[in-house]
Amino acid sequence: MHIDVFSDVVCPWCYIGERRLAAALAQRPALRATRSWRPFQLQPEMPAEGIPWAEMVRTKFGGPERAGAMFRQVSAAGAPDGIRFEWERVATAPSTVDAHRLVLWAAERGREWEMAEALFGAYFTEGRDLGSADDLAAAAARAGLDPEEARAYLAGDEGRDAVRRSQEEARSLGISGVPYFVIDGRWAVSGAQPVEVFLRALDEVGAAGGAP
């Protein structure tokens, strides 16, 4: 069984959904399942330098009061999954192209999900700028990778086409929001569903034995 995880590193529900899928897989140790990170940019038009978080709160979330209510809801949803959101520390809404490239680079080294987890935590708990080469290299180190190798990789253009192609494929599949989980290319789970929903999907796909 293979699961494609369409996700963005600045999407809080993606962070929650990734944790819940991992928890479901941990409850099915006999299941032979692999996962692949599939880049999806929620804000593909974001300038390379990003924008201040306050501007994002104002333009996308309708201002501090409305945003605060949404953030409290997300924080409450993530707490049982061991996620601590520190919204007051977030300072930048970054372009996530380089962060996605870094996850794909980490996948080649067998550290894909450690890298994704490090980026989620760096952004939502530590308030790091995921458009900064320094902060991305530090996240690579936390994922068990060489930060200088990560920095050298980010200085080039490798992986940019892969990020773009993943975005195009998501659109061709009708994916307009993330997280979105595609199991064996046929079954889909949309959103940060409860662990029980993931378990049911895994069991149903496993029982189907590859039948559509």
N, C-alpha and C positions, 0 to 999 in steps of 0.2 A: 504494500500500500504506500502510495506517495501523496504527500499533502503540499500543495503550493499555497504559501501564505502571502497574500497581497497586503502590504502594510506600509506605514510611514512612521519614522522614528519620532515625529512630533505629534503623533496621534495618541492621546491618552487611552482611548478605547482599544487601540491596537496593542498597547502595553498590557492592558488587562486581558484582552483576548489571547495574546501569546502565552501569558501565565496560565490561563485556564486550559488551553489546549495542552500545554506541557503537563499540567496536573492530570488531565484525562489520560494522556499517553502513559504516565507513570502508573496509573491504575490498570493498565492493560500491558503488563510486561511481556506477555507472550506474543503480542502483536508485532509483526515485522513492519514497521512504518518508518519512512524517511520524510524529512521536511525540507523545503527550499524557500528561502526568503525571496519574494518577488517585489521589487521596488514599485511603489505607487506614491506619487507626490500629490498631496492634498492641495498644494499651492504651486503648481508647475510654473506659474508666471512670476514667482517670487524672484526679485533681483538677487544676483550672486552674493551681495553683501547683506542680504536680509533687511528687515525693518525692525524698529523698536517694538518691544512687546506691547507697550502702551498703545501704540498705533494699531496693532492687531486687535487688541481688546476693543478699541473704539470702533474700528471699521468692520470687523468680522463678528464680534460677539455682542455688539450693541451697547458698549459702555461698561464701566466697572461694576455697576450694581447688577445688571443682568448677567454679566460674565461671572461674578462672584457666586451667584446662585447655581450656575452650571458647574463651576469648579467644585463647589461643595458636594454636589451630586456625584461627580466623578470620583472625588476623594473617598466618599463613603462607599462607592461601588468597589474601588480598588483595595480598600483596607483589608477585607477578608482574604485577599489574594497576596497579602504581604507587601503591597505597594504603598509607598509614602509619597504623596504628591506635595511638593513645596512650591506652590504657585507664586508666592511672593518673591522667590529667588529667580524666577524666569525673567530674563531681561531682553531677549531677542527672539524674533520669529525668523528663523534662518531658511535659506534655500537648503534643501536636503539632498541635493545631487551628490555632494561629496560623502555624506554620511551613508547613502545607499551604496556608493562605490566601495566604501570601506567594508560594508557587510559582505559584498560580493567578493572582495579581496580576501577577507577572513574565511569565506567558505572554501576557497582554494586551499586553505591551510587547516581545514577541519575545525574552525572556531567560529562558524557562522552565528550560532545562537548565543554564544558567549559575547560576541561582538554586539549583536542586537540588544541584548540585555544591558550591556555596558552603556550603550548609547541612550537607551530609554532612561536609565538611572541618572546618567550625566545630565540629561536635559531636565527631567521632571523632578528630580530630587536635589541635584546640585546646582541647577540653573546654569549649566555650561552652554556656551555658544557652539552649536553644532555646525556652524559655518566657519569656525576657526580651526586652522590646521593644528594649532597647539592643543586645543581641547579635544580634537578628534584623535590626535596621536596619544594623548593621555588616556582616552577611552580604549584605544587599542592595547595599551599596556595593561589596563585592568582586565582586558579579555585574554591576557596571556600571550600577546603578540609583541613583536619588536616595534617600539614607537618610532624609531628612526626609519625603519623599512616602511612603515605606514606613511610617514611624512613624505618620503621619496615617491611613493606610489601616488599620493594625492597631488604631488607637484606636476604629474603628467596628465594625460587625457584618457588613459585606459579605464574602461568601465562606463564611460559616459554613454556610449551607444547602447550598452546593455540596459542601462537605466531607462533610456528613451524607448527601447523596444518593449520592455516590460510594461511601461505606461501605455503604449499603443495596444499591446495584447489585452491589457485589462479593459480598455475601451471597447475593443472588438468583442469581448465577452459580455459587455453590458455592465461592467463594474463601474459604479460611480462613487462608491464610498468604501472605506476600509475600517476595520479588518474584514477580509473576505478570504475564505478558506476553500480551496478546490481540491477535492479528494479523488484521486485516480482520474483526474481530468473530466469527471462526469457528475459527481455529487458536490454540492456547495453548502457551506454554512456561512451566513452573513452576520457580521457583528460579533461583539464580545459576549457570546452566549454563555449561560451557566455551564459548569463542568458536566452536568448531567446531559445537556444537549449534545455536547461533543462526544460523550460516551455512547449515547444512543446512535449518533451518526457513525462512529467508528464500528460499533457492533453491527449495524445494518449493512455497512459496506463490506465488512469482513464476512458476514453471512451470505451476501450476494455473490461473493467469490469471483468478482470481476464482471458480473452481468450488469448491464446498464439498468 
